[in-house]
Amino acid sequence: MNRLALAAGLAALTVSAAQASPDFDGFLGGSSLQVEAPVMRPPEKYMYVRPGEKTKLYLRMFPERNEGGGTGQSLTELEQGAAVKLLKVEGEWAYVESDQRQYDDTAKSWGRIAGWVPFSGLSADAALAMSREAEDPTGLREAFTKKAAELVGVPYVWGGTSEKGVDCSGLVFWAFNQLGYGGMVPRVSKDQQRAAQPLSDAGQLKAGDLVFFAKNGAVHHVFIYTGGDSIIEAPRTGASVYVGSLAQRISGHQALFGDIISTLGPSAGGSSAR
């Protein structure tokens, strides 16, 4: 094989490798050689909000530099230790997806909030992650279960969301609404389940988590876990909100478990425990 043929073969091999892998590094010569630049894949990994003087980062709609030195529009706040999915990095800014959710009026659905944060405020150290085993620092779990308990004895009313009557998801929605989270929590059980962080089994439940019943994978009922073996539930027409046993209630049912509290940002009314 002459040198020209060898060079051509190596160039073809090099181009093929470059197109196959965005991680390829190498040298190519020849003014007539044209190669499309590989598409950069986003770094799909989780990072965590660093501790510091300010324990919150503001998730912004635009990187600060695109706002003429301004702070940009703030979307939500990220607590110290919050996990975010890193989607891309541009200079000193990171575009991330948080576990917090918001309702999209255009799409008529709930989705996770994404935006820009200073990259320096993030760390890959998973030890910074907020633990579900930690105490309830905001008091929201205790406040939520206590608020729901105020409706024990109130009749089940299909579509109800008030002290006069509630349905299963209406009980959840009413309690959160009283604490200033009505705009952050979906109204019906199937959407509440989608908005919650899934838990693998009942052993992961903490007070304030939700238990869902499903049939053939379709969620149709929800109630509130309050700790130990206790639940609060608005069960069905003709019954009232009551306190019952988790073990007895989920026996024989397709049960799903979710943590919606960890997905919530600051309430519209300020303090959650009020």
C-alpha positions as CSV (number, residue, x, y, z in Angstrom):
1,M,0.0,0.0,0.0
2,N,1.5,3.4,-1.0
3,R,1.6,6.3,1.3
4,L,-1.3,8.1,-0.4
5,A,-3.6,5.2,0.0
6,L,-2.5,4.7,3.6
7,A,-3.1,8.3,4.4
8,A,-6.6,8.2,2.9
9,G,-7.4,5.0,4.8
10,L,-6.3,6.6,8.1
11,A,-8.3,9.7,7.4
12,A,-11.4,7.7,6.7
13,L,-10.9,5.7,9.9
14,T,-10.4,8.9,11.9
15,V,-13.5,10.5,10.5
16,S,-15.5,7.4,11.2
17,A,-14.3,7.3,14.8
18,A,-15.0,11.0,15.3
19,Q,-18.5,10.6,14.1
20,A,-19.1,7.6,16.2
21,S,-17.9,9.1,19.5
22,P,-18.2,12.7,20.8
23,D,-15.3,11.8,23.2
24,F,-12.8,11.2,20.3
25,D,-9.6,13.3,20.3
26,G,-7.1,13.4,17.5
27,F,-5.5,15.3,14.6
28,L,-6.6,15.5,11.0
29,G,-4.7,17.1,8.2
30,G,-5.7,18.2,4.7
31,S,-7.4,21.4,3.6
32,S,-10.0,19.6,1.6
33,L,-11.1,17.4,4.5
34,Q,-14.6,18.3,5.8
35,V,-16.0,16.7,9.0
36,E,-19.2,17.6,10.8
37,A,-18.5,18.5,14.4
38,P,-19.8,15.8,16.8
39,V,-22.9,16.7,18.9
40,M,-22.0,17.3,22.5
41,R,-24.1,15.1,24.8
42,P,-25.4,16.7,28.0
43,P,-23.7,15.6,31.2
44,E,-26.7,13.7,32.6
45,K,-25.7,13.5,36.3
46,Y,-26.9,14.8,39.6
47,M,-25.2,17.5,41.6
48,Y,-26.0,19.1,45.0
49,V,-26.3,22.6,46.3
50,R,-23.3,23.5,48.4
51,P,-23.5,24.8,51.9
52,G,-22.4,28.4,52.4
53,E,-23.4,31.7,53.9
54,K,-26.5,31.6,51.8
55,T,-28.2,28.3,52.1
56,K,-30.4,28.9,49.0
57,L,-29.6,29.3,45.3
58,Y,-32.0,31.1,43.0
59,L,-32.9,29.1,39.9
60,R,-33.0,31.8,37.2
61,M,-34.7,31.8,33.8
62,F,-31.5,33.1,32.1
63,P,-27.8,33.1,32.9
64,E,-26.9,36.4,34.6
65,R,-24.6,37.5,31.8
66,N,-27.5,37.4,29.3
67,E,-29.4,39.8,31.5
68,G,-26.9,42.7,31.1
69,G,-25.5,42.1,34.6
70,G,-28.9,41.7,36.2
71,T,-30.0,38.8,38.3
72,G,-32.6,37.5,35.8
73,Q,-36.0,36.3,36.6
74,S,-36.1,34.1,39.7
75,L,-38.1,30.8,39.2
76,T,-37.7,29.2,42.6
77,E,-35.2,28.6,45.5
78,L,-33.0,25.6,46.0
79,E,-32.2,24.6,49.5
80,Q,-28.8,23.6,50.7
81,G,-28.2,19.9,49.8
82,A,-30.9,19.8,47.2
83,A,-30.2,17.4,44.3
84,V,-30.4,18.8,40.7
85,K,-29.9,17.2,37.3
86,L,-27.1,18.8,35.4
87,L,-28.2,19.3,31.8
88,K,-25.4,21.6,30.5
89,V,-22.7,24.1,31.5
90,E,-22.0,27.4,29.9
91,G,-19.0,29.3,31.4
92,E,-19.8,29.9,35.0
93,W,-23.4,28.9,34.7
94,A,-25.1,25.5,34.9
95,Y,-28.5,24.7,33.4
96,V,-30.2,22.3,35.8
97,E,-33.5,20.5,36.4
98,S,-34.8,20.5,40.0
99,D,-37.1,18.1,41.7
100,Q,-39.6,20.9,42.3
101,R,-42.6,21.0,40.0
102,Q,-44.8,23.7,38.5
103,Y,-48.0,23.6,36.5
104,D,-47.7,24.6,32.8
105,D,-51.0,26.3,31.8
106,T,-50.1,25.9,28.1
107,A,-49.4,22.2,28.2
108,K,-52.0,21.6,31.0
109,S,-49.6,19.4,32.9
110,W,-47.1,19.4,35.7
111,G,-43.4,19.4,35.0
112,R,-40.1,19.8,36.8
113,I,-38.6,23.4,37.0
114,A,-35.4,23.9,35.1
115,G,-33.2,27.0,35.0
116,W,-29.7,28.5,35.5
117,V,-27.6,28.5,38.7
118,P,-24.0,29.5,39.3
119,F,-21.9,26.4,38.8
120,S,-19.8,27.3,41.8
121,G,-22.8,26.7,44.0
122,L,-23.0,23.0,43.0
123,S,-21.0,20.0,44.1
124,A,-20.8,16.4,42.9
125,D,-20.4,15.2,46.5
126,A,-23.4,13.1,47.2
127,A,-22.7,13.4,50.9
128,L,-24.2,16.8,50.7
129,A,-27.6,15.4,49.6
130,M,-30.5,16.1,51.9
131,S,-31.4,12.8,53.7
132,R,-34.9,11.6,54.0
133,E,-33.8,10.2,57.4
134,A,-33.2,13.8,58.7
135,E,-35.7,15.5,60.9
136,D,-38.4,17.7,59.4
137,P,-36.4,21.0,59.2
138,T,-39.3,23.1,57.8
139,G,-42.0,21.5,59.9
140,L,-44.1,20.9,56.8
141,R,-44.6,17.2,57.4
142,E,-46.0,17.8,60.9
143,A,-48.0,20.8,59.8
144,F,-49.5,18.9,56.8
145,T,-50.6,15.8,58.8
146,K,-52.0,18.0,61.7
147,K,-53.9,20.1,59.2
148,A,-55.4,17.0,57.5
149,A,-56.4,15.6,60.9
150,E,-58.6,18.7,61.4
151,L,-61.0,17.1,58.9
152,V,-61.5,13.8,60.7
153,G,-65.2,13.2,60.9
154,V,-66.0,15.4,57.8
155,P,-68.1,13.5,55.3
156,Y,-66.8,12.2,52.0
157,V,-68.1,14.4,49.1
158,W,-67.0,13.6,45.6
159,G,-65.2,16.6,44.2
160,G,-65.1,18.3,47.7
161,T,-62.2,20.4,48.8
162,S,-63.6,22.2,51.9
163,E,-64.5,21.7,55.6
164,K,-68.0,20.7,54.5
165,G,-66.7,17.7,52.6
166,V,-63.8,16.3,50.7
167,D,-62.9,13.4,48.5
168,C,-59.7,11.4,48.8
169,S,-57.5,13.8,46.8
170,G,-59.5,16.8,48.0
171,L,-58.3,16.1,51.5
172,V,-54.7,16.2,50.4
173,F,-55.3,19.3,48.3
174,W,-57.2,21.1,51.1
175,A,-54.5,20.5,53.7
176,F,-51.7,21.8,51.4
177,N,-53.8,24.7,50.3
178,Q,-54.4,25.8,54.0
179,L,-50.6,25.8,54.3
180,G,-50.0,28.0,51.3
181,Y,-49.2,25.2,48.8
182,G,-52.4,25.0,46.9
183,G,-50.8,26.3,43.7
184,M,-48.0,23.7,43.9
185,V,-50.0,20.5,44.5
186,P,-52.2,19.0,41.8
187,R,-55.9,18.5,42.6
188,V,-56.6,14.8,41.6
189,S,-54.9,11.6,42.8
190,K,-53.3,10.6,39.5
191,D,-51.6,14.0,39.1
192,Q,-50.6,14.0,42.8
193,Q,-48.9,10.6,42.2
194,R,-47.1,11.9,39.1
195,A,-45.9,15.0,41.0
196,A,-44.5,12.9,43.9
197,Q,-41.1,11.3,44.2
198,P,-41.7,7.6,43.9
199,L,-40.8,5.4,46.9
200,S,-40.1,1.7,46.4
201,D,-42.1,0.3,49.3
202,A,-44.0,1.1,52.5
203,G,-40.8,0.9,54.5
204,Q,-39.6,4.2,53.0
205,L,-42.7,6.1,54.1
206,K,-42.3,9.1,56.4
207,A,-45.1,11.1,57.9
208,G,-46.8,13.3,55.3
209,D,-46.0,10.9,52.4
210,L,-48.9,9.7,50.2
211,V,-50.2,6.2,49.5
212,F,-52.0,5.6,46.2
213,F,-54.2,2.8,45.0
214,A,-54.0,1.7,41.4
215,K,-55.8,-0.7,39.1
216,N,-53.9,-2.0,36.1
217,G,-51.4,0.8,36.7
218,A,-54.0,3.6,36.7
219,V,-54.1,5.6,40.0
220,H,-57.6,6.1,41.4
221,H,-57.3,6.8,45.1
222,V,-55.0,8.4,47.6
223,F,-54.6,8.8,51.4
224,I,-52.0,10.3,53.8
225,Y,-49.5,8.4,55.9
226,T,-49.1,10.0,59.3
227,G,-46.4,7.8,60.9
228,G,-46.2,4.4,62.6
229,D,-49.1,2.3,61.2
230,S,-51.5,5.3,61.0
231,I,-53.2,6.9,58.0
232,I,-55.8,9.6,57.4
233,E,-58.2,8.9,54.6
234,A,-61.4,10.1,53.0
235,P,-62.5,6.6,51.8
236,R,-65.7,6.7,49.8
237,T,-69.2,8.0,49.5
238,G,-71.3,7.4,52.6
239,A,-68.2,7.5,54.9
240,S,-66.2,10.2,56.7
241,V,-62.6,11.1,57.0
242,Y,-61.0,8.8,59.6
243,V,-57.8,7.6,61.1
244,G,-56.9,4.0,60.2
245,S,-54.2,1.3,59.9
246,L,-51.8,1.4,56.9
247,A,-51.2,-2.4,57.0
248,Q,-54.9,-3.2,57.0
249,R,-55.7,-0.7,54.3
250,I,-53.1,-1.7,51.7
251,S,-53.7,-5.4,52.2
252,G,-54.9,-6.9,48.9
253,H,-54.4,-3.6,47.0
254,Q,-52.0,-2.4,44.3
255,A,-50.4,0.3,46.4
256,L,-47.9,3.0,45.2
257,F,-46.0,5.3,47.6
258,G,-44.8,8.8,47.0
259,D,-43.1,11.8,48.7
260,I,-44.6,15.0,47.4
261,I,-43.3,17.2,50.2
262,S,-39.7,16.9,49.1
263,T,-40.7,18.4,45.7
264,L,-42.2,21.5,47.1
265,G,-40.4,24.9,47.2
266,P,-41.3,27.7,49.6
267,S,-45.0,28.2,50.0
268,A,-46.8,31.3,48.7
269,G,-47.7,32.1,52.3
270,G,-44.1,32.0,53.6
271,S,-43.6,29.6,56.6
272,S,-45.0,26.1,56.0
273,A,-45.6,25.3,59.6
274,R,-48.3,27.7,60.5
